Each structure stands twice: as structure tokens, then as C-alpha cells.
């Protein structure tokens, strides 16, 4: 979720420390309800609120890609 937050921050035009803070907000959103729906709702809402055109399907695809990337970072290739 941190990687997704950083990805979304870039789409939102947020960089540096503000991007890290936003990524932490995305991680915190995951504790609201079981599953990924809370994270999807937050990120999708933030993107749409800033006029960034991303569908829920595109966002979920990106989540999967970034989850795979995070897994590789932890356990290796």
C-alpha cells in the first residue's frame, strides 16, 4: 500500500516528504475495513477529486503490480 500511495502521489503531483506523508495515509486507510476496498476508495476518491482519470479496474491492476513488486523486494526475485 505504501508503493500504491507513492504511485498515487505522483499522479496527484505530490512529491518529496508530502508524497511520503500521503503514502502513510494510504497505508492507514487499509486499517478501516478488511480487504482492499478502503484503500481503493481513498485513492480513487483522491485521484478523482483532483481530476485524474483512473478507473477502479486500472487502480486494482496497479495495486496488483505493486503488490508483486513489494513481494519481490522482500523475498527477492
KELOMAR-889451 format. One record per residue (C-alpha): x, y negated, z; residue in one letter. Coordinates in steps of 0.02 Angstrom, whole numbers, padded with zeros to 5 digits, always signed. Example, Ala and Ser with C-alpha at 12.3 -4.5 7.8 and 13.67 -1.06 7.14 Angstrom:
% KELOMAR-889451
+00615+00225+00390A+00684+00053+00357S
END
This chain:
% KELOMAR-889451
+00000+00000+00000X+00147-00116+00027X+00201-00091-00153X+00023-00123-00210X+00022-00283-00107X+00183-00341-00187X+00114-00298-00360X-00045-00395-00324X+00054-00541-00252X+00148-00555-00415X-00017-00557-00511X-00078-00692-00392X+00077-00797-00419X+00138-00769-00241X+00324-00742-00213X+00456-00731-00078X+00404-00725+00103X+00223-00763+00057X+00221-00605-00051X+00287-00502+00094X+00152-00576+00207X+00018-00536+00079X+00083-00357+00063X+00067-00339+00252X-00114-00399+00240X-00148-00264+00111X-00070-00132+00224X-00177-00195+00370X-00334-00184+00263X-00307+00003+00250X-00349+00023+00434X-00526-00046+00415X-00606+00114+00347X-00550+00289+00299X-00491+00308+00118X-00432+00180-00007X-00594+00084-00033X-00549-00051+00094X-00383-00085+00007X-00466-00085-00164X-00599-00206-00104X-00470-00327-00031X-00351-00327-00179X-00488-00329-00311X-00578-00469-00220X-00419-00572-00205X-00375-00546-00388X-00549-00588-00450X-00554-00739-00333X-00402-00808-00422X-00469-00766-00595X-00351-00620-00626X-00438-00495-00740X-00407-00321-00669X-00539-00185-00667X-00562-00065-00522X-00502+00077-00635X-00343-00020-00679X-00313-00057-00495X-00336+00125-00446X-00218+00179-00586X-00088+00057-00519X-00116+00123-00343X-00081+00300-00403X+00075+00246-00497X+00141+00151-00346X+00099+00294-00228X+00202+00409-00337X+00344+00281-00339X+00338+00264-00149X+00342+00453-00130X+00497+00463-00241X+00580+00327-00136X+00552+00428+00021X+00587+00607-00037X+00692+00573-00192X+00665+00622-00374X
END
